[in-house]
Structure formats: C-alpha cells, structure tokens
C-alpha cells in the first residue's frame, strides 16, 4: 500500500501594520496632503498643470460652477485646523455651514447671474437645486430659500447673529436697534437721604448713635431729604 503523503501546511503569521504615529505627526501629514491638493487645484485653475489640470478644472467647474474657485479657501481652513488646532479650531457647525454653502451657493449664482447657460454659473449642483426648487416651490420661493440658507451658513460659520452684524452699522441701520425700555416719564424724582450735622436734634434721630467722648462733640447727624432729578436713560 502506498503511503499517503501528508501535506505540510505552512502557517503565515498575519503582518500587522502599526505605525504608532505621534498625534502631531499625523496632523502634519494631513495638513501636508491638504496643502498639496490645494496647490494642485490652484495650478489647475490657472492652467499650469498640463492636461491633467485641465481635466480637473473642467470637472470641478462643471460640478460647482464659479463656486469651485472658493474650494481652495476652504481647504486652507481645514489645513490650518489640522496643523494648528489650538489657534484655528474648526467646529462641527462650521463644517456643516461649509457643506450648506457649497450646495446652495451654486444655485444662487445660477439665479442671479444673467446668462442663458446656468451650467456655467452654478454647475450641475446649482442647476439640480434650481430644478427641484422650481418643481416644488416655484422660482420666487426657490430664490428666497437659497438666500435664507446662505445667510444661515454664514451665521453658523461665524457663530454670530444678525443683531451683532447690524449693530456694527448703527448709522446705516438705525431701525434694527433693539428698543430701549424707558419709564413713562423721562425724568424721575428720586429721594435721597443725606446726612447733615445738627446739634439741636434729639438723640433718637441721631445717626450714628454713639456715646460722646471727651474728643467727640455732642452733635449728631439728621436725615434731610434732598430731591434730585435723575435721567432714566442713564440707569
């Protein structure tokens, strides 16, 4: 009988890749990659990257329209957050605002720029947003919705309010000031109790009451009401 040969099974240990990178090193690598991509896009937009740059420029402009030129700015913000998280902190609300801006603003450009080719102004994203808006809420409603969302994106990114923005221009926008609540009369009579020295008053009305000593004269202070007018606008 022929002996069956046993097949030897060679077990290969799984190779585990553990770089154990320092957090600062990983952040710098991410910032470096973002910087390369940003430089790549800028060179593509100005036509200094050959055929590959031309294809990249065509694809991005076709997708976002003129808003594509703002993408390197947002990439710079992400790069600064990666390399300097303490000074350039990027919150979740700011990321959401950037996403809203990149989706909505192409539609705004496609609405306000007078051109027959909406694709050149807002790209496929803007054209698609406008198409859906016209089918649901009409052209006027779409324009109002786009403006509203753009304002919301700015407020989220800068974490501010319209009141704070308009308060920077008090002469231009006086009507947007919050009203100051005043009393019925502009001037109010306030009674203030002051103390004047009077030696003829009885000891019960003297303030403060203390036992006179040899160096302290037997004289006290009485309360004399004095009426003064205080402007309520200063309170």
DRENDOTI-922803 format. One record per residue (C-alpha): residue in one letter; x, y, z. Coordinates in steps of 0.05 Angstrom, whole numbers, plus 5000, padded with zeros to 4 digits. Each point is the difference from the previous one (the first is absolute). Layout:
residu/u/v/w
a/X/Y/Z
...
END
This chain:
residu/u/v/w
x/5000/5000/5000
x/5024/5066/4982
x/5009/5046/5056
x/4962/5065/4996
x/5044/5059/5004
x/4978/5051/5049
x/4999/5070/4974
x/5037/5048/5041
x/4961/5062/5016
x/5042/5061/5009
x/4966/5051/5045
x/5018/5071/4983
x/4992/5050/5056
x/4958/5060/4984
x/5041/5062/4991
x/4974/5055/5044
x/5015/5071/4979
x/5004/5044/5061
x/5033/5066/4985
x/4990/5028/5070
x/5001/5071/4974
x/5004/5059/5045
x/4935/5041/4997
x/5039/5061/4979
x/5033/4960/4944
x/4933/4975/4974
x/4972/5070/5000
x/5060/5026/4962
x/4992/4945/4948
x/4927/5017/4991
x/5016/5074/4994
x/5055/4983/4949
x/4951/4959/4957
x/4948/5055/5003
x/5053/5051/4979
x/5020/4957/4941
x/4928/4993/4977
x/4988/5075/5008
x/5062/5017/4959
x/4979/4949/4948
x/4931/5033/4994
x/5029/5070/4995
x/5049/4980/4946
x/4943/4966/4963
x/4957/5062/5002
x/5055/5044/4971
x/5019/4949/4947
x/5069/4982/5025
x/4991/4925/5010
x/4994/4974/4929
x/4945/4953/4975
x/4987/4971/5069
x/4988/5069/5028
x/4954/5017/4943
x/4958/4938/5011
x/4997/5014/5075
x/4979/5072/4988
x/4946/4979/4951
x/4971/4948/5048
x/4998/5047/5060
x/4971/5059/4961
x/4948/4954/4969
x/4979/4976/5070
x/5002/5065/5040
x/5003/5056/4949
x/5034/5064/5022
x/4997/4978/5073
x/5056/4951/4983
x/5050/5057/5007
x/4983/5004/5074
x/5017/4927/5014
x/5075/5014/5010
x/4981/5051/5054
x/4962/4947/5039
x/5057/4951/4991
x/5047/5051/5030
x/4953/5006/5060
x/5001/4924/5010
x/5076/4999/4993
x/5009/5054/5053
x/4954/4962/5046
x/5042/4938/4990
x/5068/5031/5013
x/4978/5053/5052
x/4939/4972/5035
x/5008/5047/5059
x/4999/5064/4960
x/4955/4979/4942
x/4948/4956/5032
x/4947/4974/4953
x/4934/4980/5032
x/4946/4954/4973
x/4953/5059/4986
x/5053/5031/4956
x/5008/4936/4959
x/4924/4998/4992
x/4999/5072/4978
x/5054/4987/4947
x/4960/4941/4973
x/4936/5042/4997
x/5038/5056/4965
x/5030/4954/4947
x/4932/4970/4985
x/4956/5063/5001
x/5046/5055/4974
x/5006/4970/4929
x/4925/5005/4995
x/5003/5073/5022
x/5051/5017/4946
x/4958/4964/4948
x/4941/5043/5021
x/5031/5069/5003
x/5052/4997/4944
x/4966/5021/4934
x/5021/4944/4954
x/4965/4949/4959
x/5048/4946/5020
x/4984/4985/5073
x/5051/4944/4999
x/5057/5051/4992
x/4977/5039/5061
x/4978/4947/5049
x/5021/4934/4970
x/4959/4936/5005
x/4990/5010/5075
x/4970/5069/4991
x/4958/4978/4940
x/4974/4940/5037
x/4982/5041/5062
x/4963/5051/4957
x/4963/4946/4962
x/4975/4967/5063
x/4982/5067/5031
x/4960/5022/4939
x/4961/4935/5000
x/4982/5005/5073
x/4995/5074/5022
x/5008/5039/4935
x/5054/5049/4978
x/4986/5054/5052
x/4997/4950/5057
x/5065/4968/4977
x/5036/5067/5000
x/4975/5017/5070
x/5020/4930/5026
x/5070/5006/4970
x/5012/5069/5030
x/4974/4975/5068
x/5047/4939/4999
x/5060/5043/4979
x/4987/5047/5059
x/4993/4940/5047
x/5067/4972/4976
x/5035/5066/5015
x/4968/5005/5069
x/5020/4928/5016
x/5072/5009/4977
x/5014/5065/5038
x/4954/4982/5059
x/4967/5068/5000
x/4931/5030/4990
x/4970/5052/4955
x/4993/5047/5060
x/5075/4999/5011
x/5014/5012/4927
x/4951/5057/4993
x/5024/5032/5065
x/5066/5014/4966
x/4964/5049/4954
x/4957/5042/5047
x/4995/5060/4954
x/4982/4958/4939
x/4950/4955/5034
x/4968/5040/5057
x/4934/4963/4995
x/5031/4933/5019
x/5023/5024/5068
x/4967/4965/5058
x/4951/5048/5035
x/5020/5029/5067
x/4947/4991/5052
x/4987/5065/5037
x/4952/5021/5054
x/4939/5041/4987
x/5035/5065/5016
x/5069/5015/4975
x/5020/5031/5066
x/4986/4968/5067
x/5003/5033/5067
x/5043/4959/5047
x/5002/5014/5074
x/5070/4992/5029
x/5012/5002/5074
x/5062/5038/5018
x/5027/5018/5067
x/5015/5069/5023
x/5027/5019/5068
x/4950/5032/5049
x/5014/5006/5074
x/4928/5019/5019
x/4969/4933/4980
x/4981/4949/5052
x/5043/4939/5012
x/4947/4953/4972
x/5009/5028/4930
x/5076/5004/5002
x/5037/4954/4951
x/5044/4968/5020
x/4982/4993/5073
x/5061/4998/5044
x/5021/5023/5068
x/5037/5066/4996
x/5070/5002/5026
x/5045/5055/5021
x/5029/5010/4930
x/4932/4990/4966
x/4950/5057/5003
x/4928/4987/5018
x/4974/5009/4931
x/4966/4951/4954
x/4975/4994/4929
x/4929/5006/4978
x/4970/4975/4936
x/4979/5055/4952
x/4964/4979/4937
x/5027/5032/4937
x/4962/4992/4934
x/5042/4992/4938
x/4981/4984/4930
x/5032/4939/4968
x/4994/4986/4927
x/4974/4929/4991
x/5037/4991/4936
x/5065/4999/5040
x/4975/4944/5045
END
